[in-house]
Amino acid sequence: MSIEIKNVTKNFGKVKALDGVTINFEEETIYGLLGRNGAGKSTLLNIISNRLFATDGEVFIDGETSVENDKAQSKVFLMTEVDAYPSAMKCRDILRWTKEFYPETDLEKGKELAEKFSLDLKKSIGSLSTGYRTIIKFIAAIISNAKYTFLDEPVLGLDANHRELLYKTILEQYSENPRTIVISTHIIEEVSNLLEKIVIIDEGRVIENNSVESLLSRGYSVSGKAQDVDEFVKGKNVIGADVLGAVKIAYILGDEKVDSLPDGLEISPINLQKLFVELTGEEK
């Protein structure tokens, strides 16, 4: 069982926000949905959760259409940057209403997390700072125990301590109740250790869909004198380069195995954030 996205396209007038997106979100996996601002991440999540309709293509949740299907949508919880709750609604009522729509919601866990995040559940959402509005929406999402939990930019307005606590909470809740969690973000470095698989969207298209381990194993950098580097990378999939005086660093994504390296060149691994930057940069 999974969420199947088949050739989904979304147009806003002349703007193509999504262009033939085909991916699967499998059960009990933590995904990173990565992309620059405006890449189409939020549009895709809104289509999955029936908040937007695709121009073309289909989405199936455990084999059933996602469109106007309460049974299918009951398995999906989408946390977004948008404040959809009435500003006068108390935080405790947000959690209570979450349980009305998602019966597996753990209200005791919600109270526990509110204490950890120093959130006063008696306050209205309209009286909260941006960071605390993010926190109450995150708590509602993670305690819902929805089979498919989507977190769209879940650290908006959070300080370093709260971000660290949020990531820790995701891992703890996933361990206690395995489910599919999709973290949509353009902040890569902080979430890289949480992710099992990643989907990278750029300009409305999927450009990478793989396990983190597999992607990182294919990426490396080669540095040395520019002419030596240029000679070495001929025929290889160079995704970017930096030049520092006479030294050049080339970033490569490929399946070939490097058995030997010419004198004067050095090979190094690339972290997920650097791979993302090179794959989605202006000069890609």
C-alpha positions in Angstrom: 0.0 0.0 0.0 1.2 3.5 -0.8 0.4 6.9 -2.2 0.8 6.7 -5.9 1.2 10.0 -7.9 0.8 9.3 -11.6 1.8 11.9 -14.2 0.4 14.8 -12.2 0.5 18.2 -13.9 -0.8 21.5 -12.4 -1.2 24.7 -14.3 -2.0 28.1 -12.8 -2.9 30.0 -16.0 0.3 30.0 -18.1 2.5 28.9 -15.2 3.2 25.1 -15.0 3.7 24.4 -11.3 4.0 20.6 -11.7 5.0 18.9 -14.9 4.2 15.2 -15.2 5.2 14.2 -11.6 5.2 10.4 -11.0 6.3 9.1 -7.6 5.2 6.7 -4.8 5.3 7.4 -1.1 5.6 3.9 0.5 4.4 2.8 3.9 6.4 3.4 7.1 9.2 5.5 5.5 10.5 9.0 6.3 10.8 11.0 3.1 12.4 14.3 2.4 10.5 16.3 -0.3 13.2 18.7 -1.3 13.1 21.7 -3.5 13.8 25.4 -3.7 11.1 27.9 -3.0 8.5 27.8 -5.8 9.7 24.3 -7.0 6.2 22.9 -6.6 6.4 21.0 -3.3 3.4 22.6 -1.6 1.3 22.4 -4.8 1.9 18.6 -4.9 1.0 18.2 -1.2 -2.2 20.2 -1.7 -3.2 18.0 -4.6 -2.5 14.8 -2.6 -4.7 16.2 0.3 -7.5 17.3 -2.0 -7.0 21.0 -1.4 -6.2 21.5 -5.1 -7.2 19.6 -8.2 -4.6 18.5 -10.7 -4.9 19.8 -14.2 -3.9 16.3 -15.4 -2.9 13.0 -13.8 -4.1 11.0 -10.8 -3.3 10.4 -7.1 -4.3 7.1 -5.4 -4.1 6.6 -1.7 -3.9 2.8 -0.9 -5.4 2.1 -4.3 -8.3 4.6 -4.0 -8.6 7.9 -5.8 -7.7 10.9 -3.6 -10.3 13.2 -5.1 -13.4 13.9 -3.0 -12.8 10.6 -1.2 -13.3 10.9 2.6 -12.1 7.3 3.3 -8.8 7.9 1.4 -8.3 11.4 2.9 -8.9 10.2 6.5 -5.4 8.5 6.1 -3.7 11.9 5.2 -2.8 14.8 7.5 -1.2 17.8 6.0 0.5 20.4 8.1 1.1 23.6 6.1 2.4 27.2 6.6 -1.2 28.4 6.1 -3.1 29.3 9.2 -6.4 27.5 8.5 -7.7 27.5 12.1 -9.9 30.4 13.3 -7.6 32.9 15.1 -9.8 32.8 18.3 -9.6 29.0 18.6 -7.7 27.7 21.6 -4.8 25.4 21.2 -6.5 22.7 23.3 -9.5 22.9 21.0 -7.3 22.4 18.0 -6.1 19.1 19.5 -9.6 18.1 20.4 -10.9 18.8 16.9 -8.0 16.8 15.5 -9.3 13.8 17.4 -12.7 14.3 15.9 -11.3 13.8 12.4 -8.5 11.4 13.3 -9.7 8.9 16.0 -6.2 7.6 16.6 -5.1 11.0 17.9 -3.2 10.7 21.2 -4.4 13.7 23.3 -2.2 12.8 26.2 0.8 12.9 24.0 -0.4 16.3 22.8 -0.4 17.6 26.3 3.0 16.1 27.0 4.5 17.7 23.8 2.9 21.1 24.7 4.8 21.0 28.0 8.1 20.1 26.3 7.7 23.0 23.8 6.5 25.4 26.6 3.2 25.9 24.7 0.2 27.2 26.7 -2.8 25.2 25.4 -5.2 27.8 26.8 -4.0 30.4 24.4 -5.7 31.2 21.1 -3.8 30.5 18.0 -4.2 34.1 16.9 -2.3 35.3 20.0 0.8 33.1 19.3 4.0 34.0 17.6 4.9 32.5 14.2 7.0 29.9 15.9 4.4 28.8 18.4 1.7 28.7 15.6 4.1 26.3 13.9 4.4 24.2 17.1 0.7 23.7 17.7 0.2 22.7 14.0 3.1 20.3 14.3 1.8 18.8 17.5 -1.6 18.3 16.0 -0.1 16.6 12.9 2.3 14.3 14.8 -0.2 13.1 17.4 -2.9 12.5 14.8 -1.1 9.2 14.0 -2.4 9.6 10.4 -1.0 6.8 8.2 0.5 9.5 5.8 1.7 12.6 7.7 2.9 15.5 5.6 4.9 18.3 7.2 5.2 21.3 4.9 8.1 23.6 6.1 7.6 22.4 9.7 10.3 24.6 11.3 8.9 28.0 10.2 9.8 30.6 12.9 11.4 28.1 15.3 14.6 28.8 17.2 17.5 26.3 17.2 16.3 24.6 20.4 12.7 24.1 19.2 13.9 22.8 15.8 16.1 20.2 17.5 13.2 19.2 19.7 10.9 18.9 16.7 13.3 16.6 14.9 13.7 14.5 18.0 10.0 14.3 18.4 9.6 13.1 14.8 12.0 10.2 15.3 10.4 9.3 18.7 6.9 9.2 17.3 8.0 7.3 14.2 9.6 4.7 16.4 6.5 4.4 18.6 4.1 4.4 15.7 5.7 3.7 12.3 4.0 5.5 9.5 4.9 7.5 6.3 6.2 10.9 7.2 7.1 13.3 4.4 9.1 16.4 5.4 8.8 19.1 2.7 11.6 21.6 3.1 14.4 23.6 1.5 16.5 23.4 4.7 18.5 20.2 4.0 21.4 20.1 6.5 19.2 19.8 9.6 16.9 17.0 8.3 19.4 14.9 6.4 19.9 12.5 9.3 16.2 11.8 9.6 15.5 10.8 6.0 15.4 7.4 4.5 14.4 8.4 1.0 14.3 11.7 -0.8 12.4 13.2 -3.7 13.9 16.4 -5.2 11.6 18.6 -7.3 13.0 21.4 -9.4 10.8 23.7 -11.6 7.8 21.3 -11.2 9.7 18.1 -12.2 11.1 15.2 -10.2 14.9 15.2 -10.8 15.8 12.7 -8.1 13.8 9.9 -6.4 16.0 7.6 -4.4 17.2 6.4 -1.0 19.5 8.9 0.8 22.2 6.1 1.0 22.1 5.4 -2.7 22.2 9.1 -3.7 25.1 9.9 -1.4 27.0 6.8 -2.6 26.8 8.2 -6.2 28.0 11.7 -5.4 31.6 12.9 -4.9 33.9 15.8 -5.6 37.3 15.9 -7.2 39.7 18.8 -6.6 43.1 19.8 -7.9 44.6 22.0 -10.7 41.9 23.0 -13.1 43.4 21.4 -16.1 43.9 18.1 -14.3 40.3 18.1 -13.0 38.9 19.0 -16.4 40.8 16.0 -17.9 39.6 13.6 -15.2 35.9 14.5 -15.4 35.6 14.1 -19.2 32.6 11.8 -19.9 31.4 12.0 -16.3 28.1 13.6 -15.0 29.4 16.9 -13.6 26.6 18.6 -11.7 28.6 21.7 -10.7 32.0 23.2 -10.1 33.8 25.8 -8.0 37.0 27.6 -8.9 39.3 29.0 -6.2 42.3 30.6 -7.9 44.2 27.8 -9.7 42.2 25.1 -7.9 39.0 23.6 -9.2 36.5 21.5 -7.4 34.1 19.4 -9.6 31.0 17.8 -8.2 30.0 14.5 -9.9 26.9 12.3 -9.6 27.4 8.9 -11.3 27.4 5.2 -10.9 31.0 4.7 -12.0 33.5 3.4 -9.5 36.8 5.4 -9.1 39.5 2.8 -8.7 42.5 5.1 -9.1 43.1 8.9 -9.1 45.8 10.7 -11.0 48.6 12.4 -8.9 47.6 15.8 -7.7 43.9 15.2 -7.5 41.8 14.5 -4.3 38.4 12.9 -4.1 35.9 13.6 -1.3 32.3 12.7 -0.5 29.5 15.2 -0.9 26.8 15.8 1.8 23.1 15.9 0.9 22.9 19.7 1.1 25.7 20.2 -1.3 24.2 17.7 -3.7 20.9 19.4 -3.5 22.4 22.9 -4.2 24.3 21.6 -7.2 21.4 19.7 -8.6 19.0 22.7 -8.3 21.3 25.7 -8.7 20.9 28.5 -11.2 23.7 27.1 -13.4 22.7 23.4 -13.2 
